[in-house]
Amino acid sequence: MSARPKILVTQKVPGPAYPLLEAIGDVEANMEDGVIWPYEELLRRGPGHDYIYSLLTDNIDARFLETCAASTPGLKMVANMAVGFNNIDVDAATRLGIAVSNTPGVLSDTTGDLAFALLMATARRIPEAERFLRAGKYKGWGPLLFCGAEVHHSTLGLLGAGRIGKIMAKRASGFEMKILYFDVYRMSPEDEAQYHMTYLPMDEVLQQAEFVSVHTPYMPSTHHLVSDRELHLMKPTAILINTARGLIVDEKALVKALQAGTIAGAGMDVFENEPAVEPELLNAAADVGVAILQFRHTLLHALGADLACDSLVDGHNGILQRRA
């Protein structure tokens, strides 16, 4: 009888995931809430496991994969509980014969909801008003008190028009917003008509939009896609929203733009050096329209955990399939 495979879960995940994994192997898991193992700790614990259940904040690089592949048992698969896989050196995994899976699509609607919630919160200055109230500063209604920016009939610019970009467009249509977009792959005329989206070069999207929402994947070509130059193209009344990947926006350039009044505000759910946040960005949040959230919907987070488990179990059973 062959030994049961060894499975490492690098961070605490929703409870329903563990029985699925324990049904096929012996599970070692990081059970500390909110604790992300430093790279050296991950490198120490990873070898000797058949399967690794990772998350976006784990650095699964070539060194890690090579070390795990050379151990006994050798690593066979990394199941990444994330929409993307830019935390994994896929080329190294391919070279070493290690399968990699991710969990696309599960959080698309939820991320679209969050992006539009950040847009609304920043435009209507809800975080500022909440802090103002809790600080005991509210003395009564005034016509200019936290009046914010109008959302309905304004122009939304999307950088990226994939699943989440299209969902954001659907949310915006309820507010009768004009929707502009830039993507390296232009949509078909039929899709543009369906989602009421107009294609423009990126610079023109930035120049015309009152709200710019980032929905591109992270890759070398999108590193700091929004930096000093791009921020200066935006209107001084514009608001930037980022729920994609932190490294797409140059945080230091964003801080300067907020402090100088180059743009009016920003709503962020992702950061360049998570879990760390640029200190000056936090300071800026106290003075300008900045909504900073890190939010994951519990139910769909659990669904993502289940999908990662399903991929790992399929890999163990030899039936792993490519998912769109």
Secondary structure, DSSP 8 states (H G I E B T S, - for coil): -----EEEE-S---TTHHHHHHTTSEEEE--STT----HHHHHHHSTT-SEEEEETTS-B-HHHHHHHHTSSS---EEEEESS--TTB-HHHHHHHT-EEE--TTTTHHHHHHHHHHHHHHHHTTHHHHHHHHHTT---S--TTTT-----TT-EEEEE--SHHHHHHHHHHHTTT-EEEEE-SS---HHHHHHHTEEE--HHHHHHH-SEEEE----SGGGTTSBSHHHHHHS-TT-EEEE-S-GGGB-HHHHHHHHHHTSSSEEEES--TBTTB--HHHHHHHTTSEEEE-----HHHHHHHHHHHHHHHHHHHTT------
